[in-house]
Amino acid sequence: MTDSDNDSMSTTTTIMSEPTQKCPICECGVRYDCRYTRYVCNECEKNAVTENGKKIKFFNEKHGFGCVSYVNDQKTEVPIHKCYINGIECYADEGRFGGIVIQAAKNK
């Protein structure tokens, strides 16, 4: 096979871009999700704090389900769902298929 044969056999691949939406905090592009249209990006998620300004993180409780919260690396007795990111009220909860989803409150 010659180089000219290879040229005639080449194909063009078109990759369709995935639909996106904007993080409601920093407005960076994130993958579109029709269920969670106000979810925050991973970078903004790292800045979540309580209403008292304490660092808060969210995790699944068991086997990828349930939502637990840790304030200053201490598990809270009762899960806290409300948090603030850059002064914007947000809500963390278990995702439909596990995982944690943080979304900006609708009144932003």
Helices and strands as residue ranges (DSSP letters): H 3-9, E 20-22, E 29-31, H 42-45, E 56-62, E 65-71, E 74-75, E 82-85, E 88-94, E 100-104
